[in-house]
């Protein structure tokens, strides 16, 4: 029955190798990171199954294997099947919760777009202060320019308002002068009228 377990393992590995060879790509072709992740999971499962071979399984349960070899084989097959299904289900949940496929596809897109870039990619220098300064300085400089532009616009508006206020004050001063002049002219006219009335009332 140990030979049957080995044959089962060999058949499973042969099936996986056939699947991977059928999906192989020619050299120089870029493989998506989602595909690399799936391949990594498949490789991990192959090594996991190889590590938990039927021989090792029977070594752990020798007495049961000696009494029930066929039952041991069925238990092992069921264990391997459920183990693979559980690992794949767990990986699928992680991919779904972390939105890994969209993230990895986005990363592939960024890398593909970066191939046409002639400038060298940014790399950390090993000095955190320098890296932080080189990364944050452009942002802060942009923010400074933006704030400076807003300040200049606000200052221009303030100057316009100040000019308008000064112009209004000048108009008020001119109006006050005109009122004073008219008041003085009216008072002078009123005085002349009184003098004229007094002259007319004098006896002959």
C-alpha positions as CSV (number, residue, x, y, z in Angstrom):
1,X,0.0,0.0,0.0
2,X,3.0,2.3,0.4
3,X,3.6,1.8,-3.3
4,X,0.0,2.9,-3.9
5,X,0.6,6.1,-1.9
6,X,3.8,6.8,-3.8
7,X,2.0,6.3,-7.0
8,X,-0.8,8.6,-5.9
9,X,1.7,11.3,-5.1
10,X,3.6,10.8,-8.3
11,X,0.4,11.0,-10.3
12,X,-0.6,14.3,-8.5
13,X,2.8,15.8,-9.1
14,X,2.7,14.7,-12.8
15,X,-0.7,16.3,-13.2
16,X,0.5,19.6,-11.7
17,X,3.7,19.6,-13.8
18,X,1.6,19.0,-16.9
19,X,-0.6,22.0,-16.0
20,X,2.3,24.2,-15.4
21,X,4.1,23.2,-18.6
22,X,1.0,23.8,-20.6
23,X,0.8,27.3,-19.2
24,X,4.6,28.0,-19.6
25,X,5.6,31.1,-21.6
26,X,8.5,31.7,-23.9
27,X,11.6,33.4,-22.5
28,X,11.5,37.2,-22.5
29,X,7.7,37.3,-22.0
30,X,6.5,39.2,-19.0
31,X,4.5,37.1,-16.5
32,X,1.8,38.9,-14.5
33,X,2.3,39.0,-10.8
34,X,-1.1,37.4,-10.3
35,X,0.1,34.4,-12.3
36,X,3.4,34.3,-10.3
37,X,1.4,34.3,-7.1
38,X,-0.7,31.3,-8.3
39,X,2.4,29.5,-9.4
40,X,4.0,30.1,-6.0
41,X,1.0,28.7,-4.3
42,X,1.0,25.6,-6.6
43,X,4.8,25.1,-5.9
44,X,4.2,25.5,-2.2
45,X,1.4,22.9,-2.3
46,X,3.6,20.5,-4.2
47,X,6.4,20.8,-1.7
48,X,3.9,20.5,1.2
49,X,2.5,17.3,-0.2
50,X,6.0,16.0,-0.9
51,X,7.0,16.7,2.7
52,X,3.9,14.9,4.0
53,X,4.4,11.8,1.8
54,X,2.4,8.7,2.3
55,X,5.4,6.9,3.6
56,X,5.8,9.5,6.4
57,X,2.1,9.3,7.1
58,X,2.2,5.5,7.6
59,X,5.3,5.9,9.7
60,X,3.3,8.0,12.1
61,X,0.5,5.5,12.2
62,X,2.3,2.2,11.8
63,X,0.0,0.1,13.9
64,X,-3.1,1.4,12.3
65,X,-1.5,1.0,8.9
66,X,-0.7,-2.6,9.7
67,X,-4.3,-3.3,10.7
68,X,-6.1,-1.2,8.1
69,X,-3.8,-0.4,5.1
70,X,-6.7,0.4,2.7
71,X,-8.4,2.6,5.3
72,X,-5.0,4.4,5.9
73,X,-4.7,5.0,2.2
74,X,-8.2,6.5,2.0
75,X,-7.6,8.7,5.1
76,X,-4.3,9.9,3.6
77,X,-6.0,10.8,0.2
78,X,-8.8,12.6,2.0
79,X,-6.3,14.5,4.2
80,X,-4.2,15.6,1.2
81,X,-7.3,16.7,-0.7
82,X,-8.7,18.7,2.2
83,X,-5.3,20.2,3.0
84,X,-4.9,21.5,-0.6
85,X,-8.5,22.7,-0.7
86,X,-8.1,24.5,2.7
87,X,-4.8,26.2,1.6
88,X,-6.3,27.3,-1.7
89,X,-9.4,28.6,0.0
90,X,-7.3,30.5,2.6
91,X,-5.2,32.1,-0.2
92,X,-8.3,33.0,-2.1
93,X,-9.7,34.8,1.0
94,X,-6.5,36.7,1.5
95,X,-6.5,37.7,-2.2
96,X,-10.1,38.8,-1.9
97,X,-9.7,40.8,1.4
98,X,-6.5,42.5,0.3
99,X,-7.8,43.1,-3.3
100,X,-4.5,41.5,-4.3
101,X,-5.3,40.9,-8.0
102,X,-6.2,44.6,-8.6
103,X,-3.1,45.7,-6.7
104,X,-0.8,43.3,-8.5
105,X,-2.3,44.2,-11.9
106,X,-1.8,47.9,-11.0
107,X,1.8,47.2,-10.1
108,X,2.3,45.4,-13.5
109,X,0.9,48.4,-15.2
110,X,3.2,50.8,-13.3
111,X,6.2,48.6,-14.2
112,X,5.2,48.4,-17.8
113,X,4.8,52.2,-18.1
114,X,8.1,52.7,-16.4
115,X,10.0,50.8,-19.1
116,X,9.8,53.8,-21.3
117,X,11.3,56.0,-18.6
118,X,14.9,57.0,-19.4
119,X,15.6,58.5,-16.0
120,X,17.0,56.3,-13.3
121,X,14.4,55.1,-10.7
122,X,14.6,56.4,-7.2
123,X,16.5,54.3,-4.7
124,X,17.0,54.9,-1.0
125,X,20.5,56.3,-0.1
126,X,20.6,54.6,3.3
127,X,20.4,57.9,5.1
128,X,16.8,58.3,6.4
129,X,17.2,62.1,6.8
130,X,18.4,62.6,3.3
131,X,15.7,60.3,1.8
132,X,13.0,62.0,3.8
133,X,14.3,65.4,2.7
134,X,14.5,64.4,-1.0
135,X,11.0,63.0,-0.9
136,X,9.2,65.6,1.2
137,X,11.1,68.7,0.1
138,X,9.4,68.9,-3.4
139,X,6.0,68.5,-1.7
140,X,6.6,71.2,0.8
141,X,8.1,73.5,-1.9
142,X,4.9,72.9,-4.0
143,X,2.8,73.7,-1.0
144,X,4.9,76.8,-0.3
145,X,4.4,78.1,-3.8
146,X,0.7,77.4,-3.6
147,X,0.4,79.3,-0.4
148,X,2.5,82.1,-1.7
149,X,0.2,82.4,-4.7
150,X,-2.9,82.5,-2.4
151,X,-1.2,85.1,-0.3
152,X,-0.4,87.2,-3.3
153,X,-4.0,87.0,-4.5
154,X,-5.3,87.9,-1.1
155,X,-2.9,90.8,-0.8
156,X,-4.0,92.1,-4.2
157,X,-7.7,91.9,-3.1
158,X,-6.8,93.7,0.1
159,X,-5.1,96.5,-1.8
160,X,-8.1,96.8,-4.0
161,X,-10.4,97.0,-0.9
162,X,-8.0,99.6,0.7
163,X,-8.1,101.7,-2.5
164,X,-11.8,101.5,-2.6
165,X,-12.0,102.6,1.1
166,X,-9.7,105.5,0.4
167,X,-11.7,106.5,-2.6
168,X,-14.9,106.4,-0.5
169,X,-13.2,108.5,2.2
170,X,-12.2,111.1,-0.4
171,X,-15.7,111.2,-1.7
172,X,-17.0,111.7,1.8
173,X,-14.5,114.5,2.5
174,X,-15.5,116.2,-0.8
175,X,-19.2,115.9,0.1
176,X,-18.5,117.4,3.5
177,X,-16.6,120.3,2.0
178,X,-19.5,120.8,-0.5
179,X,-22.0,120.8,2.4
180,X,-19.9,123.2,4.4
181,X,-19.6,125.5,1.4
182,X,-23.3,125.4,0.8
183,X,-24.0,126.0,4.4
184,X,-21.7,129.0,4.5
185,X,-23.3,130.4,1.3
186,X,-26.8,129.9,2.8
187,X,-25.7,131.6,6.0
188,X,-24.2,134.5,4.1
189,X,-27.4,134.8,2.0
190,X,-29.5,134.6,5.1
191,X,-27.5,137.4,6.7
192,X,-27.9,139.6,3.6
193,X,-31.6,138.9,3.6
194,X,-31.8,140.1,7.3
195,X,-29.9,143.2,6.5
196,X,-32.1,144.0,3.6
197,X,-35.3,143.4,5.7
198,X,-33.9,145.7,8.4
199,X,-33.1,148.4,5.9
200,X,-36.6,148.2,4.4
201,X,-38.2,148.5,7.9
202,X,-36.3,151.7,8.8
203,X,-38.7,154.8,9.1
204,X,-38.4,157.5,6.4
